Amino acid sequence: MKVEIKPEDTGGEIYIPPSKSVTHRAIIAAALANGTSRIDHVLLSQDIKATLETIKVFGAEVTSDQEDEEGLFTFYITGNPNPVVRDALIDCIESGSTLRFTLPILAIDAKNTVVTGKEGLKNRPIQTYLEIFDEQNFNYEKGEKALPIILNGKLKPGKFKIRGDISSQYLTGLFFALPLLPESSDIYLTSPLESKPYVTLTIEVLEEFGIEIEKISSDHYHIPGNQNYRPTSISIQGDFSQAAFWFVNGLINKETTLLNLPETSIQGDFRIISILNSIGADITYDKEKKAWISRPAKTHNFELNMKDIPDLVPILAVVASFSEGYSTLTGTKRLRFKESDRILAIANMLESYGVDVSVKENQIVIKGQDKLLSTTINSFNDHRIAITAAIASGRAQGLVTILDAQCVNKSYPNFWEDFKNVGGDIRELDLG
């Protein structure tokens, strides 16, 4: 799918989709509860579909109400508190969250359990889990790539030593599985934890489902064993990772009102508001409308460590492109292992737009300017690159073409419709 966009100042009201991060966690927790949970405001992106299919392998039962006017669903999930997986094939498609969150659960009691995914996911590292499996003499088979992997064994409680600077998703996956084991476990981090807000989010969602995770210190978590997930009802709040694109839209294009967002949130990407305001943006919360409003403004250069908020790197790279002087984003090395080599993809996008950008191992340096070139953007089949490129297109001097634009379906399937609704002029939409 190819999209050609005529530059326009997009703006107006936008309904922010629900948080993908919270949805993954709520669905998985519900799948392990002894009873039926209700999850409201679910957006059926490709990643969420992958998680819903995976929990059925656990033995969970899934039903849903029809979508509402915003295209959202209510799901009813009857869980299985004793996930025993036999002779099963699990396809995580392209969802790294599905893979890393559920692999330890599948390993609780697995026999001939095959986990796979599409080509991009096959290259996403799962080395931390393999090290745990090796230490426990857990039987698995795999080739040169991470996937497919065949599981035959039972995960054991005990002491787990893992690095904290590779992916917080490993910690989340263990938090889901270890409470179901017969004895308590302890996790020790051997390096500083990155993406801390996502770990906090996991702990809070687990608390909603009656699971206790004890933080002993910054590098030690105690997980009591033999716990029971409690069914509950949960409504998914708006996603600040997706909202970040629209906050920046209001900043560089035309005033944008963001609906379906709380005034405050534990989501890590809630920081987008304070970050933008600190460099000159004009973003306020309207209590009467219950909406955030982002207005055009001129921003100055900045330096940010992105290790806790990696999903904001693409859109903040665009902000840097329009900020006075040179801006630096550090703590970016882990982005090489996303849906694409996201560092390469960001640099390619900015260079295509005519922006002066330089990349080192763990940082990106960007020189600000006023306008972008008319160009063709390779999204590298990465949803965040495609969406970022579309938001930036309003400042281009001519037509912008985005390749593999269908990749937005991974996290935000309604994006192109929303983009048109706020004035985006899509000249040609190739649905082939």
Order of alpha helices (4+ residues) and beta strands (2+ residues): beta-beta-alpha-beta-alpha-beta-beta-beta-alpha-beta-alpha-alpha-beta-beta-beta-alpha-beta-alpha-beta-beta-beta-alpha-beta-alpha-beta-beta-beta-alpha-beta-alpha-beta-beta-beta-alpha-beta-alpha-beta
